[in-house]
Amino acid sequence: MVIPAWVVTGFLDSGKTTLINRLIREELSEQEVLVIQFERGDTPLAEGEGVRSLYYSKAEIEESPYAVADSICEEIQKDPAELILIEWNGMEHFHRFEEMFLQFHLKSVIHVEKVIYVGDEKELKHKIADSGLISMSQIAAGNLAYLREENAELSARELFQVNPDIHVFTEGKWDRFKKKMFQYEVKSQIWLLLVAAAAIFYLTANSFLGSFITLFLGVFLQALPFLVIGVLLSSAIQVYVSADWIRSKFPKNVVLGQLFAIVAGFFLPVCDCASIPVFKGLVKKGVPLSAAVTFMLVSPVINPVVILSTWYAFNGNLKIIAARCGLGILCAVLTGLTYLVHPPETVLLTDPVMQAGETYGDYEIKALKDTRMSRFYQMMGHAQNEFFKVGTYLLTGIFVSTVLQEVWPSMTRSGAGIPILASVAFMMAMAFILSLCSSSDAVVARTMAGVFPAGALMGFLVFGPMIDLKNGAMLLGGFEKKFIVRLFVTTFLICFGAVGVFALLGSGGIRI
């Protein structure tokens, strides 16, 4: 659940708390509101049945901003609100706010909709000059400004010089300010895109809309059960399996480490999102990097849920399953072994940003109370969040594959003459962009079996679960960029080489 947030910023005693109190009393009295204060003046925060608050001092956000972000995230997940009002410290650069609230950890629970700059000083120009970049950063980030003075032309002019797009309101224009606060505009560029999309839709709807909807829903309903199974099993492991237990089982020997990584990858049905937090925990524990990389890459390709979904999608074709698992193991092991040559000096960030898949630990999610029912609810909550997050990628993938078949019918004849290596590269690129969950990507791949040969489909089924856009976003939260670039490039080259050779040799005689 992503909760909308409004940020109120400005100098101390400029009226930030007063504005928040008025909004709560007059407009938000029927809502559950969480107020997060990073500054307190003389005006106390309004009390109410639906209002609760958190307070963090300037010292806390300067010394441990990520600990503060972690605390806020924990509070929101424990007791969500309908709206969050954030009173930002007027003497803190807004970049600090962006570090805390727009990074991977809090971004999954908070969506900042509006930033309101508040001022009541007639000599606002001098105040801004004295505070320098601190005030300018807050004004530049603002959508609205609320000035507590009637004749505010000079102050408004100062704000416009910093941010020409800011909307300025005075205290006497409360009704207009209130209307703007609750108004959500669509930019002109978006309107243009919507009109163009509507025109294209109208022109093409009569020809293929019916078949498009039928094909889209058919693929979605086939993929849905495997998505549900995947997120439930992955969430169960997140909650019930200790990270220390997993780390302690990895042998230090290179060969045994590779074998154990493959076995663990098979028996731990985690999706590609869940494998990254496990990978980070293994690295921190001192597990050999080659074995940890192999586990991260192989587990989303060969686990039982993926095998079952592949078997179902391709009507029990065991050759497809064998090819996917065999190529997945080969590519993962070869990529892992490359880290025995010139191993990177640093892998983890020294002060990593928390990531969406990690929550509060390296891998496991701790229940609020150590009871069976509490941990079960924790597992179901994680599964719910994971379902909707991963489901977005699944819907996107189904949509693109359906459009490909409906709009580009000339490609349905075994790739329409596209060279085999080009089709392998194209399918790998599509898998990277679509970022599908490995527990249901086989159903999407099956819809393109008439477009591309089996060898090219292997590029989609093998490379996609290992590396994609969402994995890159998660890796950026805890690993050095050089390591991520090397991982991406190495995995792509090895997968392209292995799958390309497989395709050139006749795709193992697979017929779909």
N, C-alpha and C positions, 0 to 999 in steps of 0.2 A: 504494500500500500504506500503510495507516494502522497505526502501531505503538502498542500500549498502553503507557502510562507510569504509574509510581507516583512520587509526590512525597514526600520525607521532609524535614521541616523542624523547626526548634526552635533553641534557643540553642546557641552554640558550646560544645563539649565536653559536650553533653547525651546523646550516644550515637548520633548519626545514622549515622556511618560504621560503628560497631559493629553496629547493626541491619542495615544493608545487607550487611555481611560475613556475618552469620549467615544472612540470607535466601539469599545466593548459595551458601554452603557447604551448607546443609541442604535447601533447597527448589528452587533454581534451577540446580543443578550441571549439568543436562542441556540448558540453554538458552543461546542466544547473548544475552548481556546487555550493554547499553551503559550505563555509569554516567556521568552528567553532574554534576560537582561545581562548586558555586559558593562553596564554603568548604572549607578543609582544617584539621583539628585535629591532635592528636598521633597518633591512630590511623591507620595506613596502610590504604589500600584493598586488599581481598583480591585476590590475583593468581590467574588461572586461564586455561585454554585458551580458554574461551568468554567471557571478560570483557575488555572494553576500556573505556577511560575518556577523558573530555574534562574539562578544567579551565578555568574562567574566573574571574577575580578580581572582587572587589566593585567595584573601579574600572572594570573593563570593562563591567559591566552597568549602572553608573550613567552612564558617559560615552557608550556606544554600544550600547544594548540591541538595536537592530535589526540591527546588524552581527554581534552575537553570535548572534542568531536565524538570520541568514543562514548563518553558519558551521555551526551545528548542523544546519540543513536540508540543507546541502550534504553534510555527513558522513553523515547518515542515508540520503540518496539514493544516495550512492556505496557505502556498505556498511551495509545495513539490519541490524537486530537483531530478535530475537523479543520482547524486553521492554526498556524504558528505565527506569532508576532515576535520579531527579533528587534530588540533595542540595542543597536551597535554603539560601541564606545566612540565618542566624537574625536578622540585623540589617537585612534588606531587607524592605520592605513587600511583602505578597503581591500587591498591585496591579501591581507591577513584573513579577512572574512572569506574571500574566494578560496584560499588554501583550505580552510576548514569546512566550508559548506558546499563547494563545487567539486570536491574530489570524489573518488569512487565510493568511499565508505558512506558518507552522508547523502550523496547524490541519489542513492537508491531509496531513500525514505523521505527526502525533502526536495520540493521543487520551488525555487525562488521565483515568484511571479512579479513582484513589484518592489522597487526600492524608493523610499520617500525621504527626501532631505528636508529637515525641519530647521527653521531659523526665526529668531525674533529680535535680533540685534540690528539696530538702525545703522550701525557701523560695520555691517557685514563684510564690506570690502576690506577693511583693516584686519578683521578676524581671519579672513581667508588668507590674506598676505602673511600674517604671522604664523599660521599653522602650515602654510606651504602645500606640499604634495599630499598631505594627509587629507585636508578638506577637499582639495581638487579631485582626489581619487573617489571620494564619496559622492561629490556632485556629478562627476563624469559617469558614475554608475547609476545615477538616479533616473527614474522614470517620471516622478512627480516631485514638486517642491511645495511645502506648505509654510508660508511666512505669516507669523503672528503680528502683523502690523497692517494698517489700512493703506498707507501710502508706501508701496513697496516697489516703486518703479526702479529706483537706484539699485536696490538689492536684487531685483529680478534681472536687471542688466548684467550684474556681476555673475549671476548664475548662467545666463545665456552665453557669456564669453567662454565659460568652461564647457558647457554642454548645451549646444544650440537646440537639441531635441527635447529638452526637459520641459514639462508642463508646470507652470507656476500658478499657485492659487494663494489668495490671502484669507485671513480668518473670516472676513465678511462674505466670502464666496464658498461657504461650507457646503451648500447643496450641490454646487457644480463640482467641487472637489470630491464629495461623496459619490456622485454619479460616475466620475472618472475612476474612482477606486474600484468600483464594481463593474466596470466596463472592460470588455476584452475585445480588442480591435484586431481585425485581420488586415495585414499590410497590403498595399496596392499590388505588390508583386505577387502575393499569394492569390489575390482575386484574379489576376491575369492568368495564373496557372490553373485556377479552378475553372475559369471560363473556357480555356483551351481544352482542359480535360473533359469538360461537359460536352463541348462540340465534338471531340473525337469519339466520346462514348455514344453520342446520339447517332453519329454517322455509321458507327460500326455495330451498334447494339442489335439491329435487326438481323444481321448476318450470322453472328456467332454467340450472342449473349446466352441463349439457352444451353447450347452445348458447353460453353465456358463454365457456367454455374454448375452444371451436372458433373463435369470433370473435376472441378475444384472441390466440390463437396464430397465427391467420391474418394478422392485422395486424402482429404482431411479426415474423414471418418475412418479410413483404414489406418492412418498414422496415429490417431488420437489414443487408442489403447496402449500402444507402445510408449508414447510420451508419458502417460500416466504411470505405467509400470516403472519406467526409467527414473522419474523424479521421486517416486516413493522409495525405491531401493536406494537411490543416491542419498536422499534425506535421512533414511534409516542409518546408513553408514556414517553420515555426518554426525548424528546424535549419539549413536550407541557404540561406535568403534573408536577406541582411543588412538590418538596420533602416536603416542609413545609406543603402543603395542606394535603398530605398523612399522615404525622406524627400527625398533629393536630386532625385528625379524630379518632385516636386510643383511646378508653376509658381506664382508669386506672384500673377499676374493672377486676378481673381475668376472670370470666365467660364471661362478655361482651366483654373483650379483645379477648378471644378465638373465640367467635362467629363473631366478627368484622373481625378478621384475615381470617376466612374462607370466609366470604362474599367478602372481599377485594380481596382475592386470586382468587375468581371466576370472578369478574368484571374487574380485571386488567390483561389482557392477556400478561404477561411478561414471557419470557423463564427463565430457571434456571440460566442463566448467569446474566440477568438483575435483578433478585430477590435479589442477594447478595448485590449490592450497595444500594438497598432500605433497606435491613435488617440493613446494617451498619448505614444508616441515622436514622433509627428508634431507634437503640440502643443509638446513640449519643444524640438524642432528649429526651431520658429518658422514652421511651415506655417500659412497662414491658417486660423483656427478654423472658418470656414464650410466650407471644403473638407475639413478633417479630420473634421468632424461628418458631412458627406455621405458620406464614405468609410466611416465606422464603421457608419452606418445602412444603406447600400445594399449593401455587400459580402455580407452574409448572405442577401440576397433574390435577387440576380441572378447569382450565380456558377454555373458549369457543373454542379456537383454538385446544387445546388438545382433547377436547370432540369430535369436528368435525372430526379430523384426525382419532381418534379411531373408530368412527362410520363408517367412510369410509373404513378403513383398514379391519375391521371385518364384512363388509357387513351389516351394520345396526343392529348388535347384541347388543341389549340394555342391556343384562345381563353383557356383558363385560364392557360396559361403567359404569353401576351401581357398579360393583365390583371394578373397578379401582378408581372411585371417592370415594366410601365408604371406601375402605381400605386406600386410600391416606389421607382422612380426619382423620380417626382413628389413623393412624400412626403419622401424623403431630401433632395432638392434644396431644397424649400421650407423644411424645418426648418433646413438649413444656412444658407440665406440670411437667416433671422431673426437670426442672430448678427452680421449687418452692422449691425443696428439695436440700439443700446445694448449693445455687446459687454461681457461681464463683465470686471471689473477683474482678478480672480484666478480661475484655473481649477484649477490643480494645488495640492495640499496642499504646504505648505512642508517638512514632514517626513513624507512619506507612509508608511503601513504597506504592506509588501510584500503582493502579492496572488497568488492561486493561479495565475493565468495568466502571471505575469511571470517566475517563477523568479529568475534572477540578473541579468537585463538588462532593458532597456526592451522588447525584443521577441524577439530571437533567443536560443536556448539554446546555450550553448557546450559542445562536447564536451570530455570530460576529456583526451583526446589528439587532436591534430589529424591524424587518419587517417580514411580513408573508412569503415573498418569501425567505428571508434569513433563516428562521427557517425551511421552507420546504426543502431547499437544505441541511440544516444541518441534517434533518431527513433522507433524501435519502442517504447522505454520510455515516451516521452511519449504515443504513440498508445494504448498499453495503459491508462495512467492516464486519459486523456481518454475512452476507450471506456467504462470502467466508471463514470466520473463522469457523463458525458452519458447513458449508458444508463439510469441511475436515473431521470432526468427522462423519458426516452422510455417506460419501462415505466409510470410514473405516468400519463402522458398517454394511453396505450393503455387502461389500466385505467379511467380516468374516462370516456373516450369510449365504451367498451364498456358500462359501467354505465348511461350515459345512454341508450343504445339499448335495453338489456334491461329496465331498471327503469322507464323513462319512455316507453313505446311510443306514448303519445298524441301525442308531439311529432314522430313520424316522418312526419307528413303536412305536409311543407313548412313546418315550424316551428309547426304547430298554431295558426295565426292570430296568432302573435306579430308585432307591428309590425316592419317591416323595420329601422328605425333602432335599435329595442331589441335586435333580434337581432344587428346589427352590434356594438353596445356589449357585448353578452353574450359574443360570440365573441372580441372583443379582450381582455376581462377574463380569459376562460379561457386565452387564449394567454399572457397576462402571468403567470398563476398556475402554469400547467403548465411553463413554461420549457423547451420542447422544443428540440432541436438543429434548426437550419434545414435540415440535409441529410436529415432524415427526417420533418419535421412534416407534409408533404403527405400521407403515408400515413395519419396520424391524422385529418387533415382530411377525407380521402375517406370515412372511416367515418361521418362526420356529414353527408354530402351529402343523406341522406334526412331529416335533422332540420332543417337550415337551408338557405335558398336560396344560390345562388352568390355573391350580393353580400355576405351575411354571412360566408361562408367566406373571402372576400378580407380581411376584418378580421382573421381568424385567421392567414392566410398572409402578410400584409404587416406588421402591427403586431408579431406575436410575435417574429420574428427581430430586430427592431430594439430592442425594450425588453421585458425581463421581470425576474423576481425575481433570477435568478443574475447578470444583467448589473448590476443595482443593487448587489449585494453586491461585485462586482469594482470598480465605479466608486467605491464608498465608500472603497476602499483607497488611492486616489490623487488624488481630485478633491474640490473644495469642495462642500459639501452644497447651497448655493444654485445652483450650476451644474447639479448632478444633478437637483434639483427642476425647474428651468427646462427641462432637456432632456426629462424625462419628460412634463411637462405639455404642452409644445409639440408633441412627437411624437404624443402621444395626440390632441390637438385636431386637428392637421393630418391624421392618418390617419383619424380619425373623419369629418372633413369630406369628405375626398377619397373614401373608400370609401362613405360615406353617399350622396353625390351619384351615384356609380357605381351603387349598388344601386337608388336611386330612379328612375334612368333605364333600368331594365330589365336591369341587370347585363350590358350589352353583348350581350344576346341569348344568353347562355351557358345551355346546358341540360346538366345532369349526369345 
